[in-house]
Amino acid sequence: MNRREFIQFLLAGYAAGIVKPSMSSSTINYNIKPFGDLRLIHITDTHAQLDPMHFREPNYNLGVGINRNTPPHLVGKRLLDYYSINSSIMKHAFTHLDFNSHAKEFGKFGGYAHLKTVIDQLRSDASQNSLLLDGGDTWQGSGLSLLTNGKDMVEASNILGVDVMTGHWEFTYGEKIFLENLKNFNGDFVAQNISLTEEALFDGIEPVDDDNHFQKPYVIKTINNQRVAVIGQAFPYTPIATPSRMIPNLTFGIRDNELQDLIDKIKETEKPSLIVLLSHNGVDVDKKMASKVRGIDIIFGGHTHDVLPKPIEVINNNVKTVILNSGCNGKFVSMIDIKVKHSSFEYRYKLLPIFSNQIEPSTVMNNHISNMKSPFKNHLNQVIGKSNHDLYRRGNFNGSFDNLICDSMSNVLDSEICLSPGFRWGATVLAGEDITMSDIYNHTAITYPNVYRREMTGLTIKNILEDVADNIFNPDPYLQQGGDMVRTTGISYEIEPKNSINKRIKNITLNNGKLLKNNKKYIVSGWASVNSEESGAPIWEVTKEYLGSIKHYDLSKVKQPILVSEDDNFGIEI
């Protein structure tokens, strides 16, 4: 953003009447003059963050293969240079640079009451010729959502006015709760890539159509006399990345061939002005899909929590597909205005960071949040401890909050080595701030939270690291499943992402400096087991016990693996 654009943001914010007058020095404009025929608004991966929060962008976001050194795999100064971003407030929105000082200066992001205000303004500016799309991972990620089985978020989405959504973590509540929540959702849930299993069909479970879809594959919305087809693409690897036992009647997949057939059918029978894919694939998968599947005008992406200040355009058979991504945790809102032409379209795009202390919150949404929190307020607001370090998660490798979780398991469970999943959700706690029970839930609130403690051979540990690394750094995006590298304590290692599977992880070393031995057994603790139901305590209780016993968590540095042959990767901080 250049200075002229920034000043325009500032001035127009006052005209909109949604900016707090006290925030005059660095105010963002959420009043966007409409262009064309219709406005599409997008949020994704809000992870049940009803309240404003801090969120530190990654300092490691490595691209591999054809996606190396291309968006979204840019961090820090390289990202700023690529998008010509030079203001401090936007630097804070898009990077980890000077995070703590900027967080104190500019405040928190998001919050559904603030999202409501901004989205209502965007819809009003467009004379209500708009759609609000939600890319999923909405019902999970907070203690409140866990305690209410996502009901807090369903009603929040209704108040927000979500028209269409797809999903991923929504399914981890199990099919029964998922369907109950869906009944209370006022919008449409779409997913072309979820079908019923043969066993489910045999048991008499009814599909929604002749193609055995679990939910509607698409929906047609007429906006300002323009027919918009919104196709859903739920997370393809849901039964692999999360426990399949929670959704035994469902099958998932990328299914780009079926998607192509569906698009061709929609074009022939529905005569849409625009075809939109509401995706939870992840950006790299979306880019590949756009290169293979013809006829997608716009992809609204999710899952990988990446932010795209500008759209990515993929040309397929001389036709462009525009790819957008809106970050996570309610930190950003994407808005694209469309002018429909005979066989193409023009667009204007804005990715708007939601600086919550600059926005008047919605009273209706605030009342909903307060009412939902009331029964759990004392529990969620418990102060457990503090830390001398900003506690965050997002990044390809270890995060500081993950260090706290691993140290908790190591001490409470008396283990030599700890493994913690590389989830990308989790709000940031600033150094010196109270760490509440709510903060702990923000990094642990899942429906399969139980810890384990067991013996593993060194070879098993290496194979786990290799399998996760292949998921993240496989050069074929269709073989990536999202998430970041498993977090570890008790060991260090070298990793060479460019290599093939079983050749990326080297020199695994214990804290005492000795190499991990393949045939030796070690005591390992972990949590969030996908393949088996564990009987240990929930991870939030283990973390609470440890932090509560020490009161102050001291961390000098987040220990990262040694990266090999990646000095020229733009996804590494410089």
C-alpha positions as CSV (number, residue, x, y, z in Angstrom):
1,M,0.0,0.0,0.0
2,N,1.5,3.4,-1.0
3,R,1.0,6.6,0.9
4,R,-1.8,7.9,-1.4
5,E,-3.8,4.7,-0.9
6,F,-3.3,4.9,2.8
7,I,-4.5,8.5,3.0
8,Q,-7.6,7.5,1.0
9,F,-8.2,4.6,3.5
10,L,-8.0,7.1,6.3
11,L,-10.4,9.7,4.9
12,A,-13.0,7.3,3.7
13,G,-13.1,5.5,7.0
14,Y,-14.7,8.6,8.6
15,A,-17.2,8.9,5.9
16,A,-18.3,5.3,6.5
17,G,-19.2,6.1,10.1
18,I,-17.8,2.8,11.4
19,V,-14.4,3.9,12.5
20,K,-13.8,5.1,16.1
21,P,-13.0,8.8,16.0
22,S,-10.1,8.3,18.4
23,M,-8.1,6.2,15.9
24,S,-7.3,9.0,13.5
25,S,-3.6,8.4,12.9
26,S,-3.7,5.1,11.2
27,T,-7.3,4.3,10.2
28,I,-8.3,1.7,7.6
29,N,-11.1,2.4,5.2
30,Y,-13.9,-0.2,5.2
31,N,-16.1,1.9,3.0
32,I,-15.4,0.7,-0.6
33,K,-17.1,2.2,-3.6
34,P,-18.8,-0.5,-5.6
35,F,-17.8,-1.5,-9.0
36,G,-19.8,-3.5,-11.6
37,D,-22.8,-5.8,-10.9
38,L,-22.2,-7.6,-7.7
39,R,-19.9,-7.9,-4.6
40,L,-18.6,-11.2,-3.2
41,I,-17.3,-11.1,0.4
42,H,-15.2,-13.9,1.9
43,I,-14.0,-15.1,5.3
44,T,-12.4,-18.4,6.1
45,D,-10.7,-20.3,8.9
46,T,-12.0,-18.1,11.7
47,H,-11.6,-21.0,14.1
48,A,-14.3,-19.9,16.5
49,Q,-12.5,-16.7,17.4
50,L,-15.5,-14.6,18.4
51,D,-13.4,-12.1,20.3
52,P,-10.6,-9.9,18.9
53,M,-7.2,-11.5,19.1
54,H,-3.6,-11.1,18.2
55,F,-2.2,-13.4,15.4
56,R,1.4,-13.5,14.4
57,E,2.0,-14.3,10.8
58,P,4.7,-17.0,10.0
59,N,8.4,-16.4,9.7
60,Y,8.6,-19.8,7.9
61,N,6.3,-20.6,5.0
62,L,8.4,-22.6,2.6
63,G,7.3,-23.2,-1.0
64,V,8.5,-26.3,-2.9
65,G,8.6,-27.4,-6.5
66,I,6.8,-24.9,-8.8
67,N,5.5,-23.0,-5.8
68,R,8.9,-22.1,-4.5
69,N,9.4,-18.4,-4.0
70,T,5.9,-17.6,-5.2
71,P,2.8,-16.4,-3.3
72,P,1.7,-17.4,-0.7
73,H,5.2,-18.7,0.2
74,L,6.7,-15.3,1.0
75,V,7.4,-14.0,4.5
76,G,8.7,-10.9,6.2
77,K,10.6,-8.3,4.1
78,R,10.3,-10.4,0.9
79,L,6.5,-10.3,1.2
80,L,6.5,-6.6,1.8
81,D,8.8,-6.0,-1.2
82,Y,6.8,-8.2,-3.5
83,Y,3.5,-6.4,-2.8
84,S,5.1,-2.9,-2.3
85,I,3.8,-2.6,1.2
86,N,5.5,0.2,3.2
87,S,3.2,1.3,6.0
88,S,3.8,0.1,9.5
89,I,0.1,-0.9,10.0
90,M,0.1,-3.1,6.9
91,K,3.5,-4.5,7.8
92,H,1.9,-5.6,11.0
93,A,-1.1,-7.1,9.3
94,F,0.9,-9.2,6.8
95,T,4.1,-10.2,8.5
96,H,5.7,-11.2,11.8
97,L,8.2,-8.3,11.7
98,D,8.3,-6.2,14.9
99,F,5.3,-8.1,16.0
100,N,5.2,-7.4,19.7
101,S,5.7,-3.6,19.4
102,H,3.2,-3.3,16.5
103,A,0.7,-5.4,18.4
104,K,0.8,-3.0,21.3
105,E,0.6,0.0,18.9
106,F,-2.2,-1.2,16.6
107,G,-4.1,-3.6,18.9
108,K,-6.0,-6.8,18.1
109,F,-7.6,-8.1,15.0
110,G,-11.0,-9.6,14.2
111,G,-13.8,-10.3,16.5
112,Y,-17.2,-11.2,15.2
113,A,-18.8,-8.0,16.5
114,H,-16.3,-6.1,14.4
115,L,-16.6,-8.3,11.4
116,K,-20.4,-7.8,11.5
117,T,-19.9,-4.0,11.4
118,V,-17.5,-4.2,8.5
119,I,-19.4,-6.7,6.5
120,D,-22.7,-4.9,7.0
121,Q,-21.0,-1.8,5.6
122,L,-19.6,-3.6,2.6
123,R,-23.0,-5.0,1.8
124,S,-24.7,-1.7,2.3
125,D,-22.2,0.0,0.0
126,A,-23.1,-2.5,-2.7
127,S,-26.8,-1.9,-2.3
128,Q,-27.1,-5.4,-0.9
129,N,-26.1,-6.9,-4.2
130,S,-23.7,-9.2,-2.5
131,L,-23.0,-12.7,-1.2
132,L,-21.1,-13.6,2.0
133,L,-19.1,-16.8,1.6
134,D,-17.4,-18.8,4.5
135,G,-14.7,-21.2,3.6
136,G,-15.1,-23.3,6.7
137,D,-13.1,-24.2,9.9
138,T,-15.6,-21.9,11.5
139,W,-17.1,-24.1,14.3
140,Q,-13.8,-25.2,15.9
141,G,-10.8,-23.6,17.6
142,S,-12.0,-22.1,21.0
143,G,-13.0,-23.4,24.4
144,L,-16.4,-21.9,24.0
145,S,-17.0,-23.6,20.7
146,L,-15.8,-26.9,22.1
147,L,-18.1,-26.6,25.1
148,T,-21.1,-25.7,23.0
149,N,-20.4,-28.2,20.2
150,G,-20.1,-25.3,17.7
151,K,-23.5,-23.8,18.5
152,D,-22.0,-20.5,19.4
153,M,-20.5,-20.2,15.9
154,V,-23.6,-21.4,14.0
155,E,-25.7,-18.6,15.5
156,A,-22.8,-16.1,15.0
157,S,-22.7,-17.1,11.3
158,N,-26.4,-16.5,11.1
159,I,-26.1,-13.0,12.7
160,L,-23.2,-12.3,10.4
161,G,-25.4,-13.3,7.4
162,V,-23.3,-16.1,5.9
163,D,-25.0,-17.2,2.6
164,V,-22.9,-20.2,1.7
165,M,-20.2,-22.2,3.5
166,T,-18.1,-25.4,3.1
167,G,-16.1,-27.2,5.8
168,H,-13.3,-29.2,7.4
169,W,-13.0,-29.1,11.2
170,E,-16.8,-28.9,11.4
171,F,-16.8,-32.7,10.9
172,T,-14.7,-33.4,14.0
173,Y,-17.8,-33.0,16.1
174,G,-19.2,-36.2,14.5
175,E,-21.9,-36.6,11.9
176,K,-24.8,-36.3,14.4
177,I,-23.7,-32.9,15.8
178,F,-22.7,-31.7,12.4
179,L,-26.2,-32.3,11.0
180,E,-27.8,-30.8,14.1
181,N,-25.7,-27.6,13.6
182,L,-26.5,-27.6,9.9
183,K,-30.2,-27.6,10.6
184,N,-29.8,-24.4,12.6
185,F,-27.6,-22.7,10.0
186,N,-29.5,-20.3,7.8
187,G,-27.2,-20.4,4.8
188,D,-26.3,-23.2,2.4
189,F,-23.6,-25.8,3.0
190,V,-22.1,-27.1,-0.2
191,A,-19.5,-29.8,-1.0
192,Q,-19.2,-31.5,-4.4
193,N,-16.4,-33.8,-3.1
194,I,-18.2,-35.5,-0.2
195,S,-20.2,-38.7,-0.9
196,L,-21.9,-41.4,1.2
197,T,-20.1,-44.7,1.5
198,E,-21.5,-47.8,0.0
199,E,-22.2,-49.1,3.5
200,A,-24.1,-46.0,4.4
201,L,-26.3,-46.3,1.3
202,F,-26.9,-50.0,2.1
203,D,-27.9,-48.9,5.7
204,G,-30.6,-46.6,4.1
205,I,-28.9,-43.2,4.6
206,E,-30.3,-41.0,1.9
207,P,-28.1,-38.9,-0.4
208,V,-29.2,-35.5,-1.6
209,D,-29.0,-36.4,-5.2
210,D,-28.5,-39.3,-7.7
211,D,-24.7,-38.9,-7.4
212,N,-24.7,-39.9,-3.8
213,H,-23.6,-36.5,-2.5
214,F,-23.8,-36.0,1.3
215,Q,-24.8,-32.4,0.9
216,K,-25.6,-30.1,-2.0
217,P,-22.6,-29.9,-4.4
218,Y,-23.5,-26.4,-5.4
219,V,-26.1,-23.7,-5.1
220,I,-27.3,-21.0,-7.5
221,K,-27.7,-17.5,-6.1
222,T,-29.2,-14.7,-8.2
223,I,-27.7,-11.3,-7.4
224,N,-28.7,-8.2,-9.3
225,N,-30.0,-10.4,-12.1
226,Q,-26.8,-12.3,-12.3
227,R,-26.8,-16.0,-11.6
228,V,-23.8,-17.1,-9.5
229,A,-23.0,-20.8,-9.1
230,V,-21.2,-21.5,-5.8
231,I,-19.6,-25.0,-5.8
232,G,-18.3,-26.4,-2.5
233,Q,-14.9,-28.1,-2.2
234,A,-14.5,-29.3,1.4
235,F,-11.1,-30.3,2.7
236,P,-10.3,-33.4,0.6
237,Y,-8.3,-35.2,3.2
238,T,-10.6,-34.9,6.2
239,P,-10.7,-38.7,7.1
240,I,-6.9,-38.8,7.0
241,A,-6.0,-35.6,8.7
242,T,-8.7,-36.1,11.4
243,P,-10.1,-39.3,12.8
244,S,-12.2,-41.1,10.3
245,R,-14.2,-42.8,13.1
246,M,-16.0,-39.5,13.5
247,I,-17.4,-39.6,10.0
248,P,-17.7,-43.3,9.1
249,N,-20.4,-42.7,6.5
250,L,-18.5,-40.2,4.4
251,T,-15.9,-40.3,1.7
252,F,-13.8,-37.3,0.6
253,G,-11.2,-36.5,-2.1
254,I,-10.0,-33.8,-4.5
255,R,-12.1,-35.2,-7.3
256,D,-11.2,-32.7,-10.0
257,N,-12.6,-34.9,-12.8
258,E,-16.0,-34.9,-11.1
259,L,-15.7,-31.2,-10.5
260,Q,-15.0,-30.7,-14.3
261,D,-18.1,-32.8,-15.1
262,L,-20.2,-30.7,-12.6
263,I,-19.0,-27.4,-14.1
264,D,-19.8,-28.5,-17.6
265,K,-23.3,-29.6,-16.4
266,I,-23.9,-26.3,-14.6
267,K,-22.9,-24.3,-17.6
268,E,-25.3,-26.2,-19.8
269,T,-28.3,-26.4,-17.5
270,E,-28.0,-23.3,-15.2
271,K,-26.5,-20.8,-17.6
272,P,-24.7,-18.9,-14.8
273,S,-23.0,-15.6,-15.2
274,L,-20.2,-16.6,-12.8
275,I,-18.9,-19.9,-11.5
276,V,-17.3,-19.7,-8.0
277,L,-15.4,-22.5,-6.2
278,L,-15.7,-22.1,-2.4
279,S,-12.6,-24.2,-1.5
280,H,-10.9,-25.6,1.6
281,N,-8.1,-27.1,-0.4
282,G,-5.2,-24.8,0.5
283,V,-3.6,-22.3,-1.9
284,D,-1.2,-24.6,-3.7
285,V,-3.9,-27.2,-4.3
286,D,-6.2,-24.4,-5.6
287,K,-3.5,-23.3,-8.0
288,K,-3.1,-26.8,-9.4
289,M,-6.8,-27.3,-9.6
290,A,-7.3,-24.1,-11.5
291,S,-4.7,-25.3,-14.0
292,K,-6.5,-28.6,-14.6
293,V,-10.2,-27.8,-14.3
294,R,-11.7,-25.4,-16.9
295,G,-14.5,-23.0,-16.3
296,I,-13.8,-21.8,-12.7
297,D,-14.0,-18.0,-12.6
298,I,-13.0,-17.4,-9.0
299,I,-11.7,-19.7,-6.2
300,F,-12.2,-18.5,-2.7
301,G,-9.6,-20.5,-0.9
302,G,-9.0,-21.6,2.7
303,H,-7.3,-24.2,4.9
304,T,-3.7,-23.1,4.8
305,H,-4.3,-19.7,6.6
306,D,-2.4,-17.9,3.9
307,V,-3.1,-14.3,3.1
308,L,-3.0,-12.9,-0.5
309,P,-2.8,-9.1,-0.6
310,K,-3.4,-9.5,-4.4
311,P,-5.2,-12.3,-6.2
312,I,-3.3,-15.1,-8.1
313,E,-4.4,-15.5,-11.7
314,V,-4.1,-18.9,-13.3
315,I,-4.6,-19.1,-17.1
316,N,-6.1,-22.3,-18.3
317,N,-6.9,-22.7,-22.0
318,N,-6.7,-18.9,-22.4
319,V,-9.2,-18.3,-19.7
320,K,-8.3,-16.9,-16.3
321,T,-9.2,-18.2,-12.8
322,V,-8.8,-15.7,-10.0
323,I,-7.7,-17.2,-6.7
324,L,-8.2,-15.4,-3.4
325,N,-7.4,-16.3,0.2
326,S,-8.5,-14.5,3.4
327,G,-6.1,-15.6,6.1
328,C,-7.6,-16.9,9.4
329,N,-9.1,-16.1,12.8
330,G,-11.3,-13.3,11.4
331,K,-8.2,-11.2,10.8
332,F,-9.1,-10.4,7.2
333,V,-12.1,-10.0,5.0
334,S,-11.8,-10.4,1.2
335,M,-14.0,-8.4,-1.1
336,I,-14.2,-8.7,-4.8
337,D,-16.5,-6.6,-7.0
338,I,-17.5,-8.2,-10.3
339,K,-18.6,-6.6,-13.6
340,V,-20.0,-9.4,-15.8
341,K,-19.3,-9.4,-19.5
342,H,-20.6,-11.7,-22.3
343,S,-17.9,-14.4,-21.8
344,S,-15.7,-12.9,-19.2
345,F,-15.6,-10.5,-16.2
346,E,-13.7,-7.6,-14.7
347,Y,-13.0,-7.3,-11.0
348,R,-11.8,-5.0,-8.3
349,Y,-10.3,-6.7,-5.2
350,K,-9.5,-5.7,-1.6
351,L,-8.1,-7.7,1.2
352,L,-9.1,-5.8,4.4
353,P,-7.3,-6.4,7.7
354,I,-9.8,-6.1,10.6
355,F,-8.2,-3.8,13.2
356,S,-10.8,-4.2,15.9
357,N,-9.9,-1.2,18.0
358,Q,-10.7,1.0,15.0
359,I,-14.2,-0.4,14.5
360,E,-17.4,0.1,16.4
361,P,-18.6,-3.4,17.3
362,S,-22.1,-4.6,16.5
363,T,-24.4,-4.6,19.5
364,V,-26.4,-7.6,18.3
365,M,-23.3,-9.7,17.9
366,N,-21.8,-8.6,21.2
367,N,-25.0,-9.6,23.0
368,H,-24.9,-13.0,21.4
369,I,-21.2,-13.5,22.4
370,S,-22.0,-12.4,25.9
371,N,-24.9,-14.7,26.3
372,M,-23.0,-17.7,25.0
373,K,-20.0,-17.0,27.2
374,S,-22.1,-16.4,30.4
375,P,-22.3,-20.1,31.6
376,F,-18.6,-20.7,31.0
377,K,-17.1,-17.3,31.9
378,N,-15.4,-18.2,35.2
379,H,-13.8,-21.3,33.7
380,L,-12.6,-19.6,30.5
381,N,-11.3,-16.5,32.3
382,Q,-9.1,-18.4,34.8
383,V,-5.6,-16.9,34.8
384,I,-3.1,-19.9,34.7
385,G,0.2,-18.1,34.3
386,K,2.4,-15.7,32.2
387,S,5.3,-16.0,29.8
388,N,8.3,-13.8,29.0
389,H,7.9,-14.7,25.3
390,D,5.2,-14.0,22.8
391,L,3.3,-17.3,22.5
392,Y,2.3,-18.2,18.9
393,R,2.0,-21.3,16.7
394,R,1.8,-20.5,13.0
395,G,4.9,-21.4,11.0
396,N,6.4,-24.5,9.2
397,F,8.3,-25.5,12.3
398,N,8.2,-25.1,16.1
399,G,6.1,-22.3,17.6
400,S,6.5,-20.9,21.1
401,F,3.0,-22.0,22.3
402,D,3.8,-25.5,21.0
403,N,7.0,-25.3,23.1
404,L,4.8,-24.7,26.1
405,I,2.5,-27.6,25.2
406,C,5.5,-30.0,24.7
407,D,7.2,-28.9,27.9
408,S,3.9,-29.5,29.7
409,M,3.8,-33.1,28.4
410,S,7.5,-33.7,29.1
411,N,7.1,-32.6,32.8
412,V,3.7,-34.0,33.6
413,L,4.0,-37.2,31.7
414,D,7.8,-37.7,32.4
415,S,8.8,-38.3,28.8
416,E,12.1,-38.0,27.0
417,I,10.7,-36.8,23.7
418,C,7.4,-34.9,22.9
419,L,5.5,-34.7,19.6
420,S,2.8,-32.2,19.1
421,P,0.7,-31.7,15.9
422,G,1.5,-28.8,13.6
423,F,-2.0,-27.3,13.6
424,R,-2.2,-23.8,12.0
425,W,-4.9,-22.4,14.3
426,G,-4.3,-20.7,17.6
427,A,-4.3,-17.0,18.6
428,T,-1.2,-15.3,19.9
429,V,-0.6,-14.3,23.5
430,L,1.8,-11.3,24.0
431,A,4.8,-11.6,26.4
432,G,3.8,-10.5,29.9
433,E,0.1,-10.9,29.3
434,D,-2.1,-13.2,31.4
435,I,-2.4,-16.7,29.9
436,T,-6.0,-17.8,30.6
437,M,-7.7,-21.1,30.2
438,S,-9.3,-19.6,27.1
439,D,-5.8,-19.0,25.6
440,I,-4.9,-22.7,26.3
441,Y,-8.1,-23.9,24.6
442,N,-7.3,-21.7,21.6
443,H,-4.4,-24.0,20.9
444,T,-5.9,-27.3,22.1
445,A,-9.7,-27.3,21.6
446,I,-10.4,-30.5,19.6
447,T,-12.7,-33.4,20.1
448,Y,-9.8,-35.9,20.3
449,P,-7.5,-34.2,22.8
450,N,-6.2,-37.0,25.0
451,V,-2.5,-37.4,25.6
452,Y,-0.5,-40.6,25.3
453,R,2.8,-41.9,26.7
454,R,4.4,-44.8,25.1
455,E,7.7,-46.4,23.9
456,M,8.8,-45.7,20.4
457,T,12.0,-46.8,18.6
458,G,14.2,-44.1,17.1
459,L,13.2,-45.4,13.6
460,T,9.6,-44.9,14.4
461,I,10.2,-41.3,15.5
462,K,12.2,-40.7,12.3
463,N,9.5,-42.2,10.1
464,I,6.9,-39.9,11.8
465,L,9.0,-36.9,11.0
466,E,9.5,-38.1,7.4
467,D,5.8,-38.7,6.9
468,V,4.8,-35.3,8.1
469,A,7.6,-33.6,6.1
470,D,6.3,-35.4,2.9
471,N,2.8,-34.1,3.6
472,I,4.1,-30.5,3.8
473,F,7.0,-30.5,1.3
474,N,5.8,-32.9,-1.4
475,P,6.3,-31.0,-4.7
476,D,2.9,-32.3,-5.9
477,P,0.3,-30.1,-4.2
478,Y,-2.3,-32.8,-4.6
479,L,-0.2,-34.9,-2.2
480,Q,-0.1,-32.1,0.5
481,Q,-2.6,-32.2,3.3
482,G,-2.0,-28.8,4.9
483,G,-0.8,-28.2,8.4
484,D,2.8,-27.6,9.5
485,M,5.7,-29.8,10.8
486,V,5.1,-31.8,13.9
487,R,6.4,-29.9,16.9
488,T,9.1,-31.5,19.0
489,T,11.0,-31.2,22.2
490,G,13.8,-33.5,23.4
491,I,15.3,-33.8,20.0
492,S,16.8,-31.6,17.3
493,Y,17.3,-32.5,13.6
494,E,18.3,-31.4,10.1
495,I,15.7,-31.2,7.4
496,E,16.2,-30.8,3.6
497,P,12.7,-30.1,2.2
498,K,13.9,-30.5,-1.5
499,N,14.7,-34.2,-1.0
500,S,12.2,-37.1,-1.5
501,I,10.5,-39.0,1.2
502,N,12.7,-40.8,3.7
503,K,15.6,-38.6,2.7
504,R,14.6,-35.2,4.3
505,I,15.3,-35.8,8.0
506,K,18.9,-36.3,9.1
507,N,21.0,-36.2,12.3
508,I,18.3,-36.5,14.9
509,T,20.0,-35.6,18.1
510,L,18.9,-35.9,21.8
511,N,19.3,-33.0,24.2
512,N,22.4,-34.7,25.6
513,G,24.0,-34.5,22.1
514,K,23.8,-38.2,21.3
515,L,22.3,-39.3,18.0
516,L,18.9,-41.0,18.1
517,K,19.4,-44.8,17.5
518,N,17.0,-46.6,15.2
519,N,16.7,-49.7,17.3
520,K,16.6,-48.1,20.7
521,K,13.3,-47.4,22.5
522,Y,12.5,-43.9,23.9
523,I,9.6,-42.7,26.1
524,V,7.5,-40.4,23.9
525,S,4.4,-38.3,24.7
526,G,2.0,-36.7,22.4
527,W,-1.7,-35.9,21.7
528,A,-4.3,-35.6,19.0
529,S,-3.9,-39.2,17.8
530,V,-5.8,-39.7,14.6
531,N,-5.6,-43.5,14.3
532,S,-6.5,-44.6,17.9
533,E,-8.6,-43.3,20.8
534,E,-6.3,-42.5,23.7
535,S,-7.2,-42.6,27.4
536,G,-4.9,-40.0,28.8
537,A,-6.0,-36.6,30.1
538,P,-7.0,-33.9,27.7
539,I,-4.0,-31.8,26.6
540,W,-5.5,-28.6,28.0
541,E,-5.6,-30.1,31.5
542,V,-1.9,-31.2,31.1
543,T,-0.9,-27.7,30.0
544,K,-2.9,-26.1,32.7
545,E,-1.3,-28.4,35.3
546,Y,2.2,-27.6,34.2
547,L,1.8,-23.8,33.7
548,G,-0.2,-23.5,36.9
549,S,2.6,-25.2,38.8
550,I,5.4,-22.9,37.5
551,K,3.2,-19.7,37.0
552,H,5.8,-18.1,34.7
553,Y,7.0,-19.8,31.5
554,D,10.5,-18.7,30.6
555,L,11.6,-19.3,27.0
556,S,14.8,-17.8,25.7
557,K,14.4,-18.9,22.1
558,V,12.1,-21.0,19.9
559,K,14.4,-23.9,18.9
560,Q,14.0,-24.7,15.1
561,P,15.4,-27.5,13.1
562,I,18.4,-26.9,10.9
563,L,17.3,-26.2,7.3
564,V,19.6,-27.6,4.6
565,S,19.9,-26.1,1.1
566,E,17.2,-23.5,1.6
567,D,19.1,-20.3,2.0
568,D,17.5,-18.8,-1.1
569,N,14.0,-19.7,-0.2
570,F,11.7,-16.6,0.1
571,G,9.6,-18.4,2.7
572,I,12.3,-18.0,5.3
573,E,12.8,-14.8,7.3
574,I,15.9,-12.7,6.6
